[in-house]
Amino acid sequence: MAPYAVAVFDQFLEVRSVHRESSYAIVQSLSLKESKKRVTFLTPSAKGNLLLLGTQSSLFLIDSVPLLDQIDQLGRNGEFEEALRLCDSISDEDDVWRLTKSSLHQRYGWSLFARKIYTEAIRQFSLSSKSPRHVLRLYPGLLPEAARAAVLSLPKLVDLKDCKDPDPDAIQDMAAFKALLPYLQQQRKNIADFQREKKELCQANRRNSFGVLENTDGLIEDATEEGWGGIDLIQLVDTAILQCLLIVEEWDTLLKFLQQKNFVDVTEAERVLRKSGHLIELALLYRQLERHGEALALLRDLVIAPDTFHVPPHESTINNLKGTNASIEYLLYLDKKHQDLIFEHSKWILEFDPQGAFRIFTYRKDLSQKKILNYLKEKGTVDMQIQYLEFLIALRESGQEAFGACGDGGDDDNEDAMFGGSDLAEVNLEDKLAILLLDELNGNSGGASASASGSASGSASGSAGGSAEMSGLRHKRLQELLNSDALSISPEWMLSQLPE
């Protein structure tokens, strides 16, 4: 009588589980004292799961208790492993069997969780068809405020009434969060697959009498419906993943997670990332959400007003994202439709890192060269203007003058001409450079340029053309221009303007 073995003795029958060992294998003993005769035969009946037992004077029909009833009783007694083994021995699987087994996995998980056997508890939860909400209910500290309030208002689970919720700030509870993280990552994948294939699933699968949608990965409840403060399941899962990554200190995975599409609760993410000093990570989250203004403002404040943050940047911040580098990298790859932000934030970078700003202007091939020159004239230094003109001249001489957005006859040509490309094709760059060099040699840079020069890098030219070495280099470069055929201005006039 699978999954049991029946042994016959003189005055009793003994039923043993084939899954257990030694004395724990005994499930039941049936007395035969009333027969007072030796058993002569024991044979299975042709009808159902019955046994016929005969003695010299009596005939007994032995019937087994239905397996689902046995499973239910074992579950009530807390013998979950044996109950699950019995579930596996049932060949005729139906909806009742599925939900019974799912419930056993969940209750077994609760029992293990209460004993702080977290890894095995989470494994049991993963074998259940229950929504991840049932697991997240055990971790209210990981949830957004609205969901946390909703969970804390629920009645305490009977099996966990004496169990304290894992504390994200308690080192002794670290194991609970380490066990949870892989489960959440897998559930995130399951939900994404479910949502992507939802139309096909609705057509190919059925809803059973319990209202649970079946698919090839098992039973998934509540994959897309809102609850717990109106927060969608994927948002709950992603927010909990963010919190777990911070708790278990998986910094590389955290960076990758925040740079990809995610559905974290932004208010909760801002709170925990600022609290832990993961400010660069917060900027990456803003970037993923296309909240570029907030991201760039945060990166700017980290450089120019670091004392305004209650918690300094975390030590895990990688070196190439510190200082102005983070803002520069951000602006290098920001879509050209945000050119106002590019120029706005280049202004403070010019002050703190002129060469970093120059890198933005020379790398961004979709920005107007003319606008950059005018911008450097207004906000930058004469040195920066000279450097940029030299860059454009070298570019033109190498045959790459028309870099950037080039029209192809499409509808976007006008926009491309506005935002990028060589819009200085008809301008004599050498003339502009020669006049700037002449002004510097004559000490005539003045005005906004001289003011910006003094505050920017400390290396810009001062009055009277700067240092003797710099003056010599500029004089030499001006002579090269005068001796070339590139100038449209009279060389004689230029020479007459040089200082004695």
Secondary structure, DSSP 8 states (H G I E B T S, - for coil): -TTEEEEE-SSEEEEEETT--GGGGEEEEEE-GGG-S-EEEEEE-SSSSEEEEEESS-EEEEE---HHHHHHHHHHTT-HHHHHHHHHH--S--HHHHHHHHHHHHHHHHHHHHTT-HHHHHHHHHHS-S-THHHHTT-GGGS-HHHHHHHHTS---GGGTT-----TT-GGGHHHHHHHHHHHHHHHHHHHHHHHTHHHHHHHS-B-TT--BEETTEE--SSS-EETTTEEHHHHHHHHHHHHHHHHT-HHHHHHHHHS-----HHHHHHHHHHTT-HHHHHHHHHHTT-HHHHHHHHHHHHH-GGG-SS---TT--GGGSTHHHHHHHHHTS-GGGHHHHHHHHHHHHHH-HHHHHHHHHH-TTS-HHHHHHHHHHHS-HHHHHHHHHHHHHHHHTT-TT-S----SSTTHHHHHHHSS-TTTTS-HHHHHHHHHHHHHTT---HHHHHHHHHHTS-S--GGGS-HHHHHHHHHHHHHHHHSS---S-HHHHHHHS--
